[in-house]
Amino acid sequence: MHAQSNAVNSSKGLLQRVVPQHASQFIIEQLPVADSNAFEIESRGKKIVLRGGNGVAIASALYHYLQEYCHCQITWNGTNLSLPRTLPQVTGKIRKTTPYEYRYNLNYCTFSYSMSWWDWERWEKEIDWMALHGINMPLAITGEEYTWYEVYKEMGFTDADMDAFFCGPTYFGWFWMGNLDAWGGPLPMSWIQSHKELQQKILKRQRELGMKPVLPAFTGHVPPAFKQRFPKAKLKQTNWGNGFADTYILDAADPMFAEIGKKFLLAQERIFGTDHLYSADTFNENEPPSDDTTFLADLSAKVFEGMRNADSNAIWVMQGWLFYSDRKFWKAPQIKALLNAVPDKHMLLLDLAAEIEPIWKRTEAFYGKPWIWNMLHNFGGNISMFGRMDGVAQGPAEALHSANAGKMKGIGLTMEGIEQNPVMYELMTHHTWRDAPIDLATWLPTYIRNRYGVADANAVQAWNILRATVYNGQRIRDGAESIITGRPTFDSANTWTRTPLNYAPADLVPAWDYFLKAIPACKTKEGFLYDITDVTRQVLANHARTLQLRFIEAYEKQDVPGFAKTSQDFLTLIADIDRLLATRKDFLLGPWIADARKCGNTAAEKALYERNARNLITLWGDAASPLHEYSCRQWSGLLNDFYKARWQQFFDTVKVDMAHNRKTDVKRFDSTIAQWEWKWVNTQKNYPVTTTGNTIEVVKELYNKYRKQLPAIRTAAR
């Protein structure tokens, strides 16, 4: 009875948050708890009955009704909840079931690239989004540092020891995976305490809705002071690279390994409870010291022993990323050894990037272990229109029905960053309550209708072009970036700036034409305003490469006036894109910085958090960081204040060199500008947190200014 009342009450709360003006027109009823993978919808008088085995199923019933009967949509980047005063009736009874026991969500990196500064209000919205989209198995690692603080303090470690261990808030993703220590710290005790309380709220709400959160487990990562506290312990120094110091891993053969693993889970269960699902990743982007199968099997057995000793029902949830990122090491014997040391019913594999390279296909479906098909999609939280739309529409159902898919148990989202490309996440989660591939020719027009509030032919034409270009998923692994966000160069790319596109730039331009034609019909909807901004941004970001080629040509010809003009055109383009993005809150730097500072209680804490926020999206590490630009963002404020200012310095350097008839030393500039970047990271400055300008007016202005400069194979807006 308690589970039933919980599901009904939690669903009523969600209704009040999502559709407060219409909540009274819905009736919530409980299906048997055993029927948690089903929902029902029907009319009763003038009201709509929503039934499900738990809160997630009931929320999914609500979202199905909102989409199919009210033409609504709820995404990170635009929501359409224009409901009629009286809700549409349902004929008969709708019943949907899911073939996927698990619907997983999140990646360690998401907690850093997107969620670093979230408060309870933002988390509450996200948990509602998860429930509406059928998620029942979220990774939940907020506040993990509190558990470790308790465990290590009990073992005799001091606060100074922990300061040399805990990193800053934007780096937790890699700290938790054992890649780095201390960077971006020291972590204030106020953060550790407040995020313990935040995690308790998160878990309470997720469990009330029927979700089973995945909590962390011990993988051997210990504080640097461990070698002094326990000099006889078997420790291994490992280095992730990327400019960070060594971290220390306790050897799984050391008796303390299972002991600490047990301590951690017992402490965690006392503080946060448990649903018996534990995330643990060994050797994330770090090659093991030996490929000996006995060594790897013993290691795996010891990790699981730490879980099992604390929880006999433990299920080890393992990211399969290592089999993708280090395939030269992880061949069949090594993978089998790591997996086979744990009983099948106690392990669950995440095929982390199945839409890019399905590991299940080359491992005999993980050699018999239960596994989940995931879409990774985004790396670094970059802003780029990209996705494998056709592959995602087909992949999960193809795997589900494959004779070679073994124990496929679910689907999931494992993006590194969110709040971009909402179409890909609506598409992927649409699989939850079906077992057949998605027909994009039918699904896409429905998506557009729900998003824009009207069925508009121009919008459909635009999206068909987007499907064939930015969302065709061919040639490149992840979203292309713009040379604008690359450290200045005469090349097409620099370090992490991946500029090759999966389409000819000219092929995207007609989509822009159609979006302009769709303005009269669609201009009042937030989803359309986001999309037309994003398309305009993408077209102009691509155009930057054309302008770069022009200033390169002028430089090579020693054409001083030509270089002055083309370089100024490039800077003007950056400023124009910044002005466009300033019209949408989704594309502002200001909230990222302001939310970071809001987490601090003192001036010192606010400065620390702002430095973390600035560092991650620019240099990533220190001034010599090889990861600079990995998490670049095309955001208003960042474009003008960082990228444009950086290009301006490059152009000023080149102009001086051209005046003296000498070749520009790009490597020397690289070194010099890194010091300027480091100074920017350590600066404190407020940026706008509210929008400026009218989206449609700015789009039209930029269209009139730039459209004639852009080649196009087809001219759609004649």
C-alpha positions in Angstrom: 0.0 0.0 0.0 2.9 2.4 0.8 4.4 1.9 -2.6 1.0 2.6 -4.2 0.3 5.7 -2.3 3.9 6.9 -3.0 3.4 6.5 -6.7 0.0 8.3 -6.7 1.2 11.1 -4.5 4.5 11.6 -6.4 2.6 11.6 -9.7 0.2 14.2 -8.4 3.1 16.4 -7.4 4.6 16.0 -10.9 1.3 17.0 -12.4 1.1 20.2 -10.3 4.6 21.1 -11.5 4.2 20.3 -15.2 0.6 21.3 -15.9 -0.6 23.2 -12.9 -3.6 24.8 -14.6 -4.9 21.4 -15.9 -3.9 19.1 -13.0 -7.5 18.9 -11.8 -8.6 17.4 -15.1 -6.5 14.3 -14.6 -7.2 11.3 -12.4 -4.2 9.3 -11.2 -4.7 5.6 -10.6 -2.3 2.8 -9.6 -1.7 -0.3 -11.6 -0.3 -3.3 -9.6 3.3 -2.6 -8.6 4.3 -5.7 -10.6 3.0 -3.9 -13.7 5.6 -1.1 -13.4 6.6 -1.5 -17.1 3.1 -0.5 -18.4 0.8 2.5 -18.4 -2.8 3.1 -19.4 -4.8 6.1 -20.5 -8.6 6.5 -20.9 -11.3 9.1 -20.5 -13.8 9.2 -17.6 -16.4 11.8 -18.1 -14.5 15.0 -18.9 -11.3 13.8 -17.1 -8.3 11.9 -18.3 -7.3 8.8 -16.3 -3.6 8.0 -16.1 -2.5 4.7 -14.7 0.9 3.1 -14.1 2.7 0.7 -11.9 4.9 3.5 -10.5 5.5 7.2 -10.9 7.7 6.9 -14.0 5.0 4.9 -15.8 2.3 7.4 -14.8 4.5 10.4 -15.9 5.1 8.5 -19.2 1.4 8.2 -19.6 1.0 11.9 -19.1 3.7 12.7 -21.6 2.2 10.3 -24.2 -1.1 12.0 -23.8 0.4 15.5 -24.0 2.2 14.6 -27.2 -0.4 12.5 -29.0 -3.6 14.4 -28.0 -2.5 17.9 -27.2 0.5 18.4 -29.6 2.8 19.4 -26.7 6.4 18.9 -26.0 8.8 19.3 -23.0 12.5 19.7 -23.8 15.6 21.4 -22.3 15.5 23.9 -25.2 12.0 24.9 -25.6 8.7 23.7 -24.1 5.2 23.9 -25.7 2.4 23.4 -23.2 -0.3 25.2 -25.0 -3.2 23.0 -23.8 -6.8 23.6 -24.7 -9.0 24.7 -21.8 -10.9 21.4 -22.0 -8.7 18.4 -22.5 -9.3 16.2 -25.6 -11.1 12.9 -25.0 -9.5 9.5 -25.4 -11.5 6.8 -27.3 -11.2 3.5 -25.6 -8.3 2.5 -23.5 -4.6 3.0 -24.5 -2.2 0.6 -23.0 1.6 0.7 -23.6 4.3 -1.6 -22.3 8.0 -1.4 -22.6 10.3 -4.2 -23.6 13.2 -2.5 -21.8 13.5 -3.3 -18.1 16.1 -0.6 -17.6 16.1 3.0 -19.0 19.4 4.4 -18.0 20.4 8.1 -17.9 23.6 10.1 -17.4 27.3 9.8 -17.7 30.0 10.8 -15.1 30.9 13.7 -17.4 27.4 15.1 -17.5 27.7 15.9 -13.8 30.6 18.2 -14.7 30.0 19.5 -18.2 26.3 20.4 -17.5 25.3 19.9 -13.9 28.2 21.3 -11.8 26.2 24.2 -10.3 22.7 22.7 -10.2 20.5 23.5 -7.1 17.4 21.6 -6.0 15.1 23.7 -8.2 17.1 22.7 -11.4 17.4 19.1 -10.2 13.6 18.9 -9.6 13.0 19.9 -13.2 15.4 17.3 -14.5 13.9 14.5 -12.4 10.5 15.4 -13.8 12.0 15.4 -17.3 13.4 11.9 -16.6 10.1 10.6 -15.4 8.2 12.0 -18.4 10.7 10.4 -20.7 10.5 7.0 -19.1 13.9 7.0 -17.3 13.9 4.6 -14.4 17.7 4.1 -13.8 19.6 7.4 -13.4 23.2 7.6 -12.4 23.2 9.4 -9.0 26.6 10.5 -7.9 26.0 14.0 -6.4 27.4 14.2 -2.9 29.7 11.2 -3.3 32.5 13.2 -1.7 30.6 13.4 1.6 30.7 9.6 1.9 34.4 9.5 1.1 35.0 12.2 3.6 33.4 10.2 6.4 35.1 7.0 5.4 38.6 8.5 5.2 38.2 10.6 8.3 37.3 7.4 10.2 40.5 5.8 8.8 42.6 8.6 10.3 43.0 11.0 7.3 43.1 14.7 8.1 41.3 17.6 6.4 44.7 18.5 4.8 44.9 15.0 3.4 41.5 15.4 1.9 42.4 18.9 0.4 45.1 17.1 -1.6 42.5 14.6 -2.8 39.1 16.3 -3.5 39.0 18.3 -6.7 36.9 21.4 -7.6 33.2 21.0 -8.5 33.6 21.0 -12.3 36.1 18.2 -12.2 34.2 15.6 -10.1 33.5 13.5 -13.2 37.2 12.6 -13.6 38.0 12.6 -9.9 35.3 9.9 -9.4 36.7 7.9 -12.3 40.2 8.1 -10.8 41.8 10.3 -13.4 42.8 13.3 -11.3 43.2 14.6 -7.7 42.8 18.0 -6.2 42.7 20.0 -9.4 40.4 23.0 -9.0 40.3 22.7 -5.2 40.6 22.8 -2.3 36.9 21.8 -1.9 35.2 23.8 0.8 33.5 21.8 3.6 30.4 23.9 3.0 30.1 22.2 -0.5 30.6 18.7 0.9 27.8 19.2 3.5 25.4 21.0 1.1 25.7 18.4 -1.6 25.1 15.6 0.8 21.8 17.3 1.6 21.1 17.9 -2.1 21.8 14.2 -3.0 19.3 13.1 -0.3 16.6 15.3 -1.9 17.5 13.9 -5.4 17.3 10.3 -4.3 14.1 10.8 -2.3 12.3 12.2 -5.3 13.7 9.6 -7.7 12.7 6.7 -5.5 9.3 8.2 -4.9 8.7 8.1 -8.6 9.9 4.5 -8.9 13.4 5.1 -10.2 16.3 2.9 -9.1 19.3 5.2 -8.9 22.8 3.9 -9.5 25.2 4.9 -6.8 29.0 4.7 -6.8 31.3 1.9 -5.5 35.0 1.7 -4.7 37.4 1.1 -7.6 40.7 1.6 -5.7 41.2 5.4 -6.1 42.7 6.6 -2.8 44.2 9.9 -1.5 47.9 10.6 -2.1 48.4 10.5 1.7 47.5 6.8 1.7 51.1 5.8 1.1 52.1 7.6 4.3 49.2 6.4 6.4 49.5 2.8 5.2 53.1 2.3 4.1 52.7 -1.4 3.6 49.7 -1.0 1.3 50.1 -2.1 -2.3 49.7 1.1 -4.3 50.1 1.8 -8.0 50.7 5.2 -9.4 48.8 5.8 -12.6 48.6 8.8 -14.9 45.7 9.8 -17.0 47.9 12.2 -19.0 46.4 15.5 -20.2 48.8 17.4 -17.9 47.6 16.1 -14.6 49.6 14.6 -11.8 49.6 10.9 -10.9 46.8 9.4 -8.9 47.1 6.4 -6.6 45.2 3.2 -7.0 45.1 0.6 -4.3 45.9 -2.8 -5.7 42.9 -5.1 -5.7 45.1 -7.9 -4.3 45.7 -5.8 -1.1 43.4 -7.0 1.7 42.4 -3.4 2.3 40.8 -3.1 -1.1 37.7 -5.2 -0.3 37.7 -3.8 3.3 37.5 -0.2 2.0 34.9 -1.1 -0.6 32.7 -2.5 2.1 33.2 0.5 4.4 32.3 2.8 1.6 29.1 1.0 0.6 27.9 0.6 4.2 28.5 4.3 4.9 26.8 5.2 1.7 23.7 3.1 2.5 23.4 4.7 5.9 23.5 8.2 4.4 21.8 7.7 1.1 20.1 4.3 1.1 20.5 1.8 -1.8 18.8 0.2 -4.7 21.6 -2.3 -5.1 22.9 -0.8 -8.3 26.6 0.3 -8.1 28.7 2.1 -10.7 32.4 1.2 -10.7 34.8 1.7 -13.6 38.3 0.3 -13.5 41.0 1.8 -15.7 38.9 4.5 -17.2 41.2 5.8 -20.0 44.1 4.3 -18.1 45.7 1.1 -19.4 46.0 -1.7 -16.9 49.6 -2.6 -15.8 49.2 -6.1 -17.2 47.1 -7.9 -19.9 47.4 -11.1 -18.0 43.9 -12.6 -17.9 44.4 -14.0 -14.3 45.3 -10.5 -13.1 42.3 -8.9 -14.7 39.9 -11.6 -13.4 41.3 -11.2 -9.9 40.9 -7.5 -10.1 37.3 -7.7 -11.2 36.5 -10.3 -8.5 38.0 -8.0 -5.8 36.0 -5.0 -6.9 32.8 -7.1 -6.8 33.8 -8.6 -3.4 33.8 -5.1 -1.9 30.3 -4.7 -3.2 29.0 -8.1 -2.2 30.4 -8.0 1.3 28.3 -4.9 2.0 25.3 -5.9 -0.1 24.6 -9.5 -1.1 22.1 -8.1 -3.8 24.7 -5.8 -5.4 24.7 -5.4 -9.2 27.8 -3.9 -10.7 26.9 -1.4 -13.4 30.0 -1.0 -15.6 30.5 1.5 -18.3 31.8 -0.2 -21.5 33.8 2.8 -22.5 37.2 1.2 -21.9 36.5 -1.4 -24.5 35.9 1.4 -27.0 38.6 3.9 -26.0 41.4 1.4 -25.5 40.5 -1.4 -28.0 44.1 -2.3 -28.6 44.4 -3.5 -25.1 40.9 -4.9 -24.5 40.8 -7.9 -26.8 38.5 -10.9 -26.4 40.5 -12.8 -23.7 41.0 -9.6 -21.6 37.3 -8.6 -21.8 36.2 -12.1 -21.0 38.5 -12.3 -18.0 37.2 -9.0 -16.6 33.6 -9.9 -17.1 33.5 -13.6 -16.3 34.8 -13.1 -12.8 31.5 -11.7 -11.7 28.2 -13.8 -11.8 25.9 -12.7 -14.6 23.0 -11.7 -12.4 25.4 -9.4 -10.5 26.7 -7.4 -13.4 25.2 -5.0 -16.0 27.2 -3.6 -18.9 26.6 -0.2 -20.5 27.3 -0.2 -24.2 28.1 3.5 -23.7 28.3 4.7 -27.3 26.3 2.0 -29.2 25.1 4.5 -31.8 28.8 5.2 -32.7 30.3 1.7 -32.4 28.2 -1.0 -30.8 30.6 -3.0 -28.6 28.0 -5.7 -28.2 28.5 -6.8 -31.8 32.2 -7.6 -31.3 32.0 -9.1 -27.8 29.2 -11.7 -28.4 26.9 -9.4 -26.5 29.3 -8.9 -23.7 29.9 -12.7 -23.4 26.5 -13.3 -21.8 26.3 -10.4 -19.4 23.1 -8.3 -19.3 23.7 -5.1 -21.1 22.1 -1.7 -22.1 22.1 0.0 -25.5 23.1 3.7 -25.0 23.3 6.8 -27.1 26.3 8.9 -26.1 25.9 11.7 -28.7 27.6 14.6 -27.1 31.2 15.1 -26.1 32.4 17.9 -23.8 29.1 19.8 -23.8 30.0 21.4 -27.1 27.4 23.5 -29.0 27.0 21.9 -32.4 24.0 20.6 -34.4 24.8 16.9 -34.7 23.4 13.5 -34.4 23.0 10.0 -35.9 19.3 10.4 -36.5 18.7 7.4 -38.7 20.9 5.1 -36.7 19.2 6.1 -33.4 15.8 5.6 -35.0 16.7 2.0 -35.9 19.5 0.8 -33.5 17.7 -0.1 -30.3 14.9 -2.1 -31.9 17.3 -3.8 -34.2 19.4 -4.9 -31.2 16.3 -6.0 -29.3 15.2 -8.3 -32.1 18.7 -9.6 -33.0 19.4 -13.2 -32.4 22.9 -12.2 -31.4 22.0 -9.6 -28.8 22.2 -11.9 -25.8 20.7 -10.4 -22.7 19.9 -6.9 -23.8 18.0 -5.4 -20.9 17.5 -1.8 -21.7 18.3 1.5 -23.5 19.8 4.7 -22.2 21.3 8.1 -22.6 25.0 8.6 -21.8 25.8 12.0 -23.2 28.7 14.0 -21.7 26.7 17.2 -21.9 23.0 18.1 -22.2 20.8 21.1 -23.0 21.5 20.9 -26.8 20.1 19.0 -29.8 16.8 18.2 -28.1 15.5 16.3 -31.1 18.0 13.5 -30.5 16.8 13.0 -26.9 13.2 13.1 -27.8 14.0 10.5 -30.6 16.0 8.2 -28.3 13.4 8.2 -25.5 10.6 7.6 -27.9 11.9 4.0 -28.0 10.9 3.4 -24.4 7.3 2.3 -25.0 7.7 0.5 -28.3 9.7 -2.4 -29.7 9.8 -1.5 -33.4 12.2 0.9 -35.2 11.0 4.5 -35.5 9.9 5.6 -39.0 11.4 9.1 -39.2 9.1 10.1 -42.1 6.2 9.9 -39.7 8.0 10.8 -36.4 9.7 13.9 -37.6 6.6 15.8 -38.7 4.9 14.9 -35.5 7.9 16.1 -33.5 7.8 19.5 -35.4 4.0 19.8 -34.9 4.4 19.3 -31.2 7.4 21.6 -30.9 6.0 24.5 -33.0 2.3 24.2 -32.2 1.4 24.0 -35.9 1.8 21.7 -38.9 3.9 23.9 -41.2 5.2 22.6 -44.6 8.3 25.0 -44.5 9.3 23.7 -41.1 9.0 20.1 -42.3 11.2 20.9 -45.4 13.8 22.5 -43.1 13.9 19.5 -40.9 14.2 17.1 -43.8 17.4 19.0 -44.8 18.6 18.9 -41.2 18.1 15.2 -41.2 20.2 14.8 -44.4 23.0 17.2 -43.2 23.8 17.9 -39.5 21.9 14.9 -38.3 23.1 12.3 -40.9 25.7 10.9 -38.5 28.2 10.1 -41.1 32.0 10.6 -41.4 32.7 12.1 -38.0 32.4 10.7 -34.4 30.7 13.7 -32.8 29.6 17.2 -33.5 31.9 19.4 -35.5 33.0 22.7 -34.0 33.7 26.0 -35.5 37.1 27.4 -36.2 35.9 30.4 -34.2 36.3 28.4 -30.9 39.7 27.1 -31.9 42.9 28.6 -30.6 44.0 30.9 -33.5 45.8 29.2 -36.4 46.3 29.2 -40.1 45.2 25.5 -40.2 41.7 24.2 -40.2 41.9 22.9 -36.7 44.0 23.2 -33.5 44.2 20.4 -30.9 40.6 19.7 -29.8 38.9 21.9 -32.4 37.4 19.4 -34.8 36.1 21.3 -37.7 35.4 18.7 -40.5 31.7 18.5 -41.2 29.6 15.5 -42.1 28.0 17.4 -44.9 28.9 20.1 -47.4 28.2 23.5 -45.7 26.2 24.7 -48.8 23.8 21.8 -48.2 22.7 23.2 -44.9 21.9 26.7 -46.1 18.5 25.9 -47.7 17.4 24.8 -44.2 18.0 28.3 -43.1 15.9 29.5 -46.0 13.0 27.4 -45.0 13.3 28.4 -41.3 12.9 32.1 -42.4 9.8 31.1 -44.4 8.4 29.3 -41.4 8.6 32.4 -39.2 5.0 33.7 -39.7 3.5 30.4 -38.6 5.9 29.3 -35.9 7.4 32.5 -34.3 5.5 32.3 -31.0 6.9 29.0 -29.8 10.0 28.7 -27.7 11.1 25.6 -29.5 11.1 27.3 -32.8 12.9 30.3 -31.5 15.6 28.0 -30.1 15.9 26.1 -33.4 16.0 29.1 -35.7 18.7 30.5 -33.5 20.7 27.3 -33.5 20.4 26.9 -37.3 21.5 30.5 -37.8 24.4 30.0 -35.4 25.4 26.8 -37.2 25.3 28.3 -40.7 27.3 31.3 -39.6 29.7 29.2 -37.6 30.4 27.2 -40.7 30.9 30.4 -42.7 33.8 31.3 -40.4 35.8 28.6 -42.2 35.3 30.4 -45.5 36.4 33.7 -44.0 39.4 32.0 -42.4 40.5 30.7 -45.9 40.3 34.2 -47.2 42.5 35.7 -44.5 45.0 32.8 -44.9 45.1 33.5 -48.6 45.7 37.2 -48.0 48.5 36.4 -45.5 50.2 34.0 -47.9 50.1 36.6 -50.6 51.3 39.3 -48.2 48.2 41.3 -49.2 48.1 43.7 -46.2 44.8 45.5 -47.1 43.2 42.2 -48.0 44.3 40.7 -44.6 43.0 43.7 -42.7 39.6 43.4 -44.4 39.1 39.6 -44.2 40.3 39.5 -40.6 37.9 42.2 -39.6 35.1 40.4 -41.4 36.0 37.3 -39.2 35.8 39.4 -36.0 32.5 41.0 -37.1 31.1 37.6 -37.7 31.9 36.5 -34.2 30.3 39.6 -32.8 27.2 39.0 -34.9 26.9 35.5 -33.7 27.3 36.7 -30.1 24.5 39.2 -30.6 22.3 36.5 -32.0 22.9 34.1 -29.1 22.3 36.9 -26.6 18.6 36.7 -27.5 18.2 33.1 -26.1 19.0 32.1 -22.5 20.1 28.7 -23.7 23.2 30.3 -25.3 24.3 32.7 -22.5 27.6 32.4 -20.6 26.2 34.5 -17.8 24.0 31.8 -16.0 27.0 29.3 -16.0 29.1 31.9 -14.1 26.4 33.3 -11.9 25.2 29.8 -10.9 28.8 28.9 -9.9 29.2 32.0 -7.8 25.8 31.4 -6.2 27.1 28.1 -4.8 29.7 30.0 -2.7 29.1 31.3 0.8 32.2 33.6 1.0 34.1 35.8 -1.5 36.8 33.1 -1.6 34.4 30.3 -2.4 32.7 32.4 -5.1 36.0 33.1 -6.7 37.0 29.4 -6.5 33.8 28.3 -8.2 34.0 31.0 -10.9 37.5 29.9 -11.7 36.3 26.3 -12.0 33.5 27.4 -14.3 35.8 29.4 -16.5 38.5 26.8 -16.6 36.5 23.8 -17.7 35.1 25.5 -20.8 38.4 27.1 -21.9 41.8 25.7 -20.9 40.3 22.7 -19.0 43.5 22.4 -17.1 46.5 24.8 -16.6 48.1 27.1 -19.1 49.9 24.1 -20.7 46.7 22.0 -20.9 46.5 19.7 -23.9 42.7 19.6 -23.4 42.1 23.3 -24.1 39.0 23.7 -26.2 37.7 20.2 -25.5 34.7 21.7 -23.7 34.4 24.9 -25.9 31.0 26.5 -26.0 29.4 28.8 -28.5 27.8 31.1 -25.9 27.1 34.8 -25.9 29.6 36.5 -23.7 32.2 33.8 -24.3 32.3 34.5 -28.0 33.1 38.2 -27.6 35.1 38.2 -24.4 37.2 35.1 -25.0 37.2 33.8 -28.6 37.0 37.2 -30.4 39.5 38.8 -28.0 41.9 35.9 -28.7 41.5 36.1 -32.5 42.0 39.9 -32.3 45.4 39.4 -30.6 46.3 36.9 -33.3 45.4 39.3 -36.1 47.3 42.1 -34.4 50.4 39.9 -34.2 50.1 38.9 -37.8 49.7 42.5 -39.0 52.9 43.5 -37.2 54.7 40.6 -38.8 53.3 41.4 -42.2 54.4 45.0 -41.8 58.0 43.7 -41.1 57.8 41.2 -43.9 58.3 38.2 -41.6 56.5 34.9 -41.1 54.3 34.7 -38.0 55.6 32.2 -35.4 52.3 30.4 -34.6 53.8 28.2 -32.0 55.2 31.2 -30.2 51.8 32.8 -30.3 50.3 29.6 -29.0 52.5 29.8 -25.9 51.9 33.5 -25.4 48.1 33.3 -25.7 48.0 30.4 -23.3 49.2 32.8 -20.6 46.4 35.3 -21.5 43.9 32.4 -21.4 45.1 31.5 -17.9 44.7 35.1 -16.8 41.1 35.0 -18.2 40.4 31.9 -16.2 41.5 33.6 -13.0 39.5 36.8 -13.7 36.2 37.6 -12.0 33.5 39.3 -14.0 29.7 39.2 -14.3 28.0 38.5 -17.6 24.3 39.0 -18.5 21.9 36.4 -17.1 19.0 37.7 -19.1 18.5 38.0 -22.8 19.0 41.0 -25.0 17.3 41.7 -28.3 14.5 40.0 -30.3 15.4 36.7 -31.8 13.4 37.0 -35.0 14.6 40.5 -35.7 18.2 39.6 -35.3 17.9 36.4 -37.4 16.3 38.4 -40.2 19.0 41.1 -40.0 21.8 38.5 -40.2 20.0 36.6 -43.0 19.8 39.7 -45.0 23.5 40.5 -44.3 25.0 37.0 -44.9 22.7 35.0 -47.0 24.0 36.4 -50.3 27.5 35.5 -49.2 26.7 31.9 -48.8 26.8 29.4 -51.7 23.8 27.0 -51.9 23.1 24.0 -54.1 19.4 24.7 -53.9 17.7 28.1 -53.3 14.7 27.2 -51.3 13.3 30.6 -50.3 12.7 32.1 -53.7 
